[in-house]
Amino acid sequence: MNIILILLYAITLVYFVLSERVSKFIVLLAIQGILLFALAFNNLIHIQIIELILILLETIVVKTVAIPLFLGKVRRANKLKRVHESVIPVFYSLIIMVLILLSGFFISNSLQCENIHVQFFSIAISSVLGGIYFIIIHKNIFSHLVGYLILENGIFLFSLAVGSEMPVMVSLAVLLDIFIGILAIGIFINQIGNTFQSTNIDTLSHLKD
């Protein structure tokens, strides 16, 4: 079951670099939230009610419902439909993302540690690197926010990789980080869009002290 869920998550990472529609980014983030819940729930050995509530809050409520709704509101407010500003052609981005996935697999398998879940560690590295790469190849601030969320999902997977039980404090820290990051960047996007009628990062060069 884990292999299937991890493969589906890897497919979403590849689909991110193939898509240009902003609405697809939001849908893919929601799908990742569902997959993260399934992975976490499927691998908790001794689950407690507080851990179940925390997992539901962080994955289903926040990642699958709240964040996509918020991003949809930001998208409509700034009239974002498609992104065409990727600095690397889609074909090359596809190759790079596949290489990132393979790199995550080889790095995780090279680790000699019994306390690390190799499969989770592999996809966690791929998600973090994939999120960073997604940010690098786009000039739109909204796309940077999406990349940040992909990276955050990778951090969540790291918490699964280090043990079979969910580290509550790590999950709370990640959840708080998500809230702060989303609110700050969301407000920033709206302000930039209202001021410059564009969310392209090139508009930031017009800002003055």
C-alpha positions in Angstrom: 0.0 0.0 0.0 2.8 2.4 0.9 4.5 1.9 -2.5 1.2 2.8 -4.4 0.7 5.9 -2.3 4.3 7.0 -2.7 4.1 6.4 -6.5 1.0 8.5 -6.7 2.7 11.3 -4.7 5.7 11.1 -7.1 3.3 11.4 -10.1 1.9 14.6 -8.6 5.4 16.0 -8.4 5.9 15.3 -12.1 2.5 16.7 -13.0 3.4 20.0 -11.3 6.1 20.7 -13.8 3.9 19.6 -16.7 1.0 21.9 -15.8 0.5 25.5 -16.6 -3.0 26.1 -15.2 -3.0 27.6 -11.7 -6.2 25.7 -10.9 -4.3 22.4 -11.5 -1.7 23.4 -9.0 -4.4 23.9 -6.4 -6.0 20.5 -7.2 -2.6 18.8 -7.0 -1.9 20.2 -3.6 -5.3 18.9 -2.4 -4.5 15.5 -3.8 -1.1 15.6 -2.0 -2.9 16.4 1.3 -5.1 13.3 0.9 -2.1 11.1 0.1 -0.2 12.4 3.1 -3.1 11.5 5.4 -3.3 8.0 3.9 0.5 7.5 4.3 0.5 8.8 7.9 -2.6 6.9 9.0 -1.4 3.7 7.4 1.9 3.8 9.2 1.0 4.8 12.7 1.5 1.6 14.8 0.1 2.8 18.1 -2.3 5.5 17.2 -3.8 7.7 19.9 -6.8 10.0 19.6 -4.7 13.2 19.9 -2.4 12.0 17.1 -5.4 11.1 14.9 -6.9 14.5 15.4 -3.6 16.2 14.7 -3.2 14.2 11.4 -6.7 15.0 10.3 -6.1 18.7 11.1 -2.8 19.0 9.4 -3.6 16.9 6.3 -7.3 16.8 5.5 -8.5 20.1 7.1 -5.5 22.3 6.4 -3.7 20.8 3.4 -6.7 19.3 1.5 -9.5 21.8 2.3 -8.3 25.1 3.9 -5.2 25.9 1.9 -6.8 25.0 -1.5 -9.8 27.2 -0.7 -7.5 30.1 0.3 -5.3 29.7 -2.8 -8.5 29.6 -4.9 -9.5 32.9 -3.4 -6.1 34.4 -4.0 -6.2 33.1 -7.6 -9.6 34.7 -8.3 -8.6 38.0 -6.6 -5.6 38.3 -8.9 -7.3 36.8 -12.0 -4.6 34.1 -12.3 -5.4 31.4 -14.9 -2.2 30.1 -16.4 1.6 30.5 -15.9 3.8 30.9 -18.9 6.9 32.3 -17.3 8.8 29.1 -16.6 12.5 29.8 -17.4 13.1 26.1 -18.4 11.1 24.3 -21.1 8.7 21.7 -19.9 10.5 18.8 -21.5 13.7 19.6 -19.6 11.8 20.2 -16.4 10.3 16.8 -16.8 13.7 15.2 -17.1 15.0 17.2 -14.1 12.1 16.1 -12.0 12.6 12.5 -12.8 16.3 12.9 -11.9 15.3 14.5 -8.6 13.1 11.4 -7.9 15.9 9.0 -8.8 18.3 11.0 -6.7 16.0 10.8 -3.7 15.9 7.1 -4.1 19.6 6.6 -4.4 20.4 9.0 -1.5 17.9 7.3 0.9 19.2 3.8 0.0 22.8 4.9 0.6 21.9 5.7 4.3 22.9 3.1 6.8 20.4 3.7 9.5 17.7 1.3 10.7 15.6 4.0 12.3 14.9 5.7 8.9 12.0 4.6 6.7 13.8 4.5 3.3 10.7 4.8 1.2 9.4 7.9 3.0 12.9 9.4 3.2 13.3 9.0 -0.5 10.0 10.8 -1.5 10.6 13.4 1.2 13.9 14.4 -0.3 12.3 14.4 -3.7 9.4 16.6 -2.5 11.8 19.2 -0.9 14.1 19.4 -3.9 11.1 19.4 -6.2 9.5 22.3 -4.3 12.8 24.3 -4.5 13.1 23.5 -8.2 9.5 24.6 -8.8 10.2 28.0 -7.2 13.4 28.4 -9.2 11.8 27.9 -12.6 8.9 30.3 -12.0 8.7 34.0 -11.8 5.2 34.3 -10.5 4.8 34.8 -6.8 1.8 32.5 -6.7 3.9 29.7 -8.1 6.5 30.4 -5.4 3.8 29.9 -2.8 2.9 26.6 -4.5 6.5 25.5 -4.4 6.8 26.4 -0.8 3.8 24.2 0.0 5.4 21.3 -2.0 8.5 21.8 0.2 6.4 21.8 3.4 4.8 18.5 2.3 8.3 17.1 2.0 9.0 18.2 5.6 5.9 16.4 6.7 7.1 13.2 5.0 10.5 13.6 6.8 8.5 13.3 10.1 7.2 10.0 8.8 10.6 8.8 7.7 12.2 9.0 11.1 9.8 6.7 12.9 6.5 4.8 12.8 4.8 7.1 15.3 4.0 10.7 14.5 6.2 13.2 16.4 3.5 15.5 17.8 5.8 18.5 18.4 7.2 18.3 14.9 3.7 18.2 13.4 2.6 21.2 15.4 5.7 23.1 14.4 5.1 22.3 10.7 1.4 23.2 11.0 2.2 26.6 12.6 4.9 27.2 9.9 2.3 26.5 7.2 -0.2 28.9 8.7 2.3 31.7 9.1 3.8 31.2 5.6 0.5 31.0 3.8 -1.0 34.0 5.5 2.1 36.2 5.0 2.7 35.2 1.4 -1.1 35.3 0.6 -1.4 38.9 1.9 1.8 39.8 0.0 0.5 38.4 -3.3 -2.7 40.4 -2.9 -0.9 43.6 -2.1 1.5 43.2 -5.1 -1.4 42.3 -7.4 -3.4 45.4 -6.2 -0.5 47.7 -6.6 1.1 46.5 -9.9 -1.8 44.5 -11.4 0.7 41.6 -11.8 2.1 38.9 -9.5 5.3 38.5 -11.6 8.5 38.9 -9.4 9.9 41.3 -11.9 7.5 43.9 -10.6 9.4 43.8 -7.3 12.2 45.7 -9.0 9.9 48.7 -9.0 9.7 48.8 -5.2 11.4 51.7 -3.5 12.6 52.2 0.0 
